[in-house]
Amino acid sequence: MSELKRIVKAAETFLKIEGATNVIVIATDDDDVSVTTPKDSHVAANLIMFALDDSSELTKEIVKNFLMMGGHLS
């Protein structure tokens, strides 16, 4: 397991210990990206859209369409 993945997992564990019921953690370094998401895809999608609340309408629409298509990059 990469160092970045261990850090992301530790952050998720800490947030859950502190009372968070659903957590998304996204981190990147020069070589890798690591993400943790809730098992429930609807909860994950709602958290992602909430995180984009201050983003432009275009960004929200792009992400919403991406999520609705199953999150597969073309």
C-alpha positions as CSV (number, residue, x, y, z in Angstrom):
1,M,0.0,0.0,0.0
2,S,1.4,3.4,-1.0
3,E,2.1,6.1,1.6
4,L,-0.5,8.3,0.1
5,K,-3.1,5.5,0.3
6,R,-2.2,5.0,4.0
7,I,-2.6,8.7,4.7
8,V,-6.0,8.9,3.0
9,K,-7.2,5.8,4.9
10,A,-6.0,7.3,8.2
11,A,-7.8,10.6,7.5
12,E,-11.0,8.6,6.8
13,T,-10.6,6.6,10.0
14,F,-10.0,9.8,12.0
15,L,-13.1,11.5,10.6
16,K,-15.2,8.5,11.4
17,I,-13.9,8.3,14.9
18,E,-14.8,12.0,15.3
19,G,-18.4,11.2,14.3
20,A,-18.6,11.6,10.5
21,T,-20.9,9.0,9.1
22,N,-19.9,9.4,5.4
23,V,-16.5,10.5,4.2
24,I,-14.9,11.3,0.9
25,V,-11.1,11.9,1.1
26,I,-9.2,12.8,-2.1
27,A,-5.4,13.4,-2.1
28,T,-2.7,13.5,-4.7
29,D,1.0,13.8,-4.8
30,D,3.4,13.9,-7.8
31,D,2.8,10.3,-8.7
32,D,-0.5,9.1,-7.4
33,V,-4.1,9.9,-6.5
34,S,-5.9,8.2,-3.6
35,V,-9.6,8.4,-2.8
36,T,-12.0,6.9,-0.3
37,T,-15.7,7.1,-0.8
38,P,-18.8,5.8,1.0
39,K,-20.0,2.3,-0.2
40,D,-23.4,3.8,-1.1
41,S,-23.0,5.5,-4.5
42,H,-25.9,7.9,-4.0
43,V,-24.4,9.2,-0.8
44,A,-21.0,9.6,-2.5
45,A,-22.6,11.5,-5.4
46,N,-24.5,13.8,-3.1
47,L,-21.3,14.5,-1.1
48,I,-19.4,15.3,-4.4
49,M,-22.2,17.6,-5.6
50,F,-22.3,19.3,-2.2
51,A,-18.5,19.9,-2.3
52,L,-19.0,21.6,-5.6
53,D,-21.6,24.1,-4.2
54,D,-19.3,27.1,-4.8
55,S,-18.2,26.0,-8.2
56,S,-19.6,27.3,-11.5
57,E,-22.8,26.0,-12.9
58,L,-20.9,24.5,-15.8
59,T,-18.6,22.6,-13.5
60,K,-21.6,21.2,-11.6
61,E,-23.3,20.2,-14.8
62,I,-20.2,18.4,-16.1
63,V,-19.7,16.5,-12.8
64,K,-23.5,15.7,-12.6
65,N,-23.5,14.3,-16.1
66,F,-20.3,12.3,-15.4
67,L,-21.9,10.8,-12.3
68,M,-25.1,10.0,-14.1
69,M,-23.2,8.2,-16.8
70,G,-21.7,5.9,-14.1
71,G,-18.5,7.9,-13.6
72,H,-16.7,6.4,-16.6
73,L,-14.2,8.5,-18.5
74,S,-14.3,8.4,-22.2
